[in-house]
Amino acid sequence: MAVSGVSAIVKVSGQGTLRGRRAFTLLEVLLAIGIAAIMMMLAVPSIVGFKRQERLDKSINDFNGFIQGIRTKAITQRRDYLLIWNKNEITAISQDAERDSQAVDPEVYTVPAGKMTLTRHKALIKDPPLEWMFWRSGACEPVVITYDGPEGHWKAEYSALTANGKILTESTE
């Protein structure tokens, strides 16, 4: 078959001509939407889990910042500080206020939504009060802090010499 001066039209079986095909078929559109939906279903739980982990990490970092701040105050001001656990907050009170002429306001850490507990494994009495001592040297009593909140759970052991927390367990479930 000879073609003279007219462009050839190639036929594909059952699809009409290639020149006339300018849009996607309904099947191709539905297939693309299905693949996109599956990818979104896989991605959304990862994003939600990432955000939950981010909030849990923030609770750990905020608490560690508070603890290191109290330790730094104890060293720089040469005062002993006592952290007292209350229902939704932890209050840091200077133990040297009555002997000093300079009054020191207590510092308060508000526990994020959830519950934070203090365990004093090295206490010399059976049921110790919910208090954590920081001495003017920067040392503190070794304790374990547990946090249970809507974003998850963490448990950290705090060193007596540095008051640095070592995460023992962490979970966003």
GIHUNOR-V635214 format. One record per residue. N is the residue number from 1. RES is the residue in one letter. NEAR is the number of other C-alpha atoms within 10 Angstrom. D_FIRST is the distance of its C-alpha to the first C-alpha in Angstrom with 2 decimals. Layout:
n={N & N}
res={RES & RES}
near={NEAR & NEAR}
d_first={D_FIRST & D_FIRST}
This chain:
n={1 & 2 & 3 & 4 & 5 & 6 & 7 & 8 & 9 & 10 & 11 & 12 & 13 & 14 & 15 & 16 & 17 & 18 & 19 & 20 & 21 & 22 & 23 & 24 & 25 & 26 & 27 & 28 & 29 & 30 & 31 & 32 & 33 & 34 & 35 & 36 & 37 & 38 & 39 & 40 & 41 & 42 & 43 & 44 & 45 & 46 & 47 & 48 & 49 & 50 & 51 & 52 & 53 & 54 & 55 & 56 & 57 & 58 & 59 & 60 & 61 & 62 & 63 & 64 & 65 & 66 & 67 & 68 & 69 & 70 & 71 & 72 & 73 & 74 & 75 & 76 & 77 & 78 & 79 & 80 & 81 & 82 & 83 & 84 & 85 & 86 & 87 & 88 & 89 & 90 & 91 & 92 & 93 & 94 & 95 & 96 & 97 & 98 & 99 & 100 & 101 & 102 & 103 & 104 & 105 & 106 & 107 & 108 & 109 & 110 & 111 & 112 & 113 & 114 & 115 & 116 & 117 & 118 & 119 & 120 & 121 & 122 & 123 & 124 & 125 & 126 & 127 & 128 & 129 & 130 & 131 & 132 & 133 & 134 & 135 & 136 & 137 & 138 & 139 & 140 & 141 & 142 & 143 & 144 & 145 & 146 & 147 & 148 & 149 & 150 & 151 & 152 & 153 & 154 & 155 & 156 & 157 & 158 & 159 & 160 & 161 & 162 & 163 & 164 & 165 & 166 & 167 & 168 & 169 & 170 & 171 & 172 & 173}
res={M & A & V & S & G & V & S & A & I & V & K & V & S & G & Q & G & T & L & R & G & R & R & A & F & T & L & L & E & V & L & L & A & I & G & I & A & A & I & M & M & M & L & A & V & P & S & I & V & G & F & K & R & Q & E & R & L & D & K & S & I & N & D & F & N & G & F & I & Q & G & I & R & T & K & A & I & T & Q & R & R & D & Y & L & L & I & W & N & K & N & E & I & T & A & I & S & Q & D & A & E & R & D & S & Q & A & V & D & P & E & V & Y & T & V & P & A & G & K & M & T & L & T & R & H & K & A & L & I & K & D & P & P & L & E & W & M & F & W & R & S & G & A & C & E & P & V & V & I & T & Y & D & G & P & E & G & H & W & K & A & E & Y & S & A & L & T & A & N & G & K & I & L & T & E & S & T & E}
near={3 & 6 & 7 & 7 & 6 & 7 & 7 & 10 & 11 & 10 & 11 & 9 & 7 & 6 & 9 & 12 & 12 & 11 & 10 & 9 & 10 & 7 & 8 & 9 & 10 & 9 & 9 & 11 & 11 & 12 & 12 & 11 & 12 & 12 & 11 & 12 & 12 & 10 & 11 & 11 & 11 & 11 & 11 & 11 & 11 & 11 & 11 & 11 & 14 & 13 & 13 & 18 & 18 & 13 & 16 & 23 & 16 & 12 & 21 & 18 & 13 & 15 & 18 & 16 & 12 & 16 & 20 & 17 & 13 & 24 & 25 & 16 & 18 & 21 & 18 & 12 & 11 & 14 & 22 & 24 & 26 & 21 & 21 & 17 & 19 & 14 & 10 & 13 & 15 & 21 & 17 & 24 & 20 & 23 & 16 & 15 & 15 & 10 & 8 & 10 & 8 & 9 & 11 & 14 & 10 & 12 & 14 & 14 & 16 & 12 & 19 & 16 & 13 & 13 & 15 & 21 & 14 & 16 & 18 & 19 & 13 & 11 & 13 & 8 & 9 & 9 & 9 & 13 & 13 & 14 & 17 & 20 & 19 & 26 & 19 & 18 & 15 & 22 & 18 & 21 & 18 & 21 & 21 & 18 & 18 & 19 & 21 & 18 & 17 & 14 & 20 & 18 & 20 & 21 & 20 & 18 & 18 & 20 & 16 & 15 & 12 & 13 & 21 & 15 & 22 & 12 & 15 & 12 & 11 & 17 & 13 & 17 & 11}
d_first={0.00 & 3.76 & 6.66 & 9.86 & 13.15 & 12.43 & 12.78 & 10.53 & 12.54 & 13.04 & 14.70 & 17.72 & 19.12 & 22.06 & 22.20 & 20.05 & 18.20 & 19.52 & 19.83 & 21.99 & 24.25 & 27.30 & 30.21 & 31.49 & 31.52 & 34.94 & 34.84 & 34.32 & 37.16 & 39.49 & 38.80 & 39.63 & 42.77 & 43.83 & 43.56 & 45.49 & 48.15 & 48.65 & 49.04 & 51.58 & 53.52 & 53.82 & 54.79 & 57.43 & 59.99 & 59.75 & 60.47 & 63.37 & 64.79 & 64.54 & 66.45 & 69.09 & 69.55 & 69.85 & 72.67 & 74.41 & 74.30 & 75.74 & 78.65 & 79.42 & 79.19 & 81.30 & 84.01 & 84.04 & 84.36 & 87.34 & 88.99 & 88.53 & 89.85 & 93.01 & 93.45 & 93.14 & 95.68 & 98.07 & 97.94 & 98.05 & 100.68 & 102.60 & 102.78 & 102.24 & 99.71 & 99.51 & 96.30 & 97.15 & 94.63 & 94.83 & 92.63 & 89.64 & 90.78 & 92.35 & 95.21 & 96.33 & 100.04 & 102.10 & 104.96 & 107.02 & 107.19 & 110.81 & 112.14 & 110.17 & 111.07 & 107.39 & 105.71 & 102.19 & 99.96 & 98.22 & 94.48 & 92.38 & 89.04 & 87.44 & 85.65 & 82.09 & 81.37 & 82.45 & 85.39 & 86.64 & 89.30 & 91.61 & 92.80 & 95.65 & 95.63 & 98.32 & 100.76 & 104.31 & 104.89 & 103.28 & 101.71 & 101.39 & 100.88 & 97.39 & 98.17 & 96.73 & 98.94 & 97.88 & 100.65 & 101.22 & 100.17 & 96.62 & 97.02 & 96.54 & 97.02 & 94.05 & 92.30 & 89.18 & 87.42 & 85.10 & 82.84 & 81.22 & 79.17 & 76.18 & 73.84 & 75.17 & 78.01 & 79.38 & 82.47 & 83.86 & 86.87 & 88.72 & 90.54 & 94.26 & 94.12 & 91.01 & 90.25 & 86.62 & 84.76 & 82.90 & 80.37 & 81.15 & 78.65 & 76.00 & 73.79 & 71.75 & 71.99}
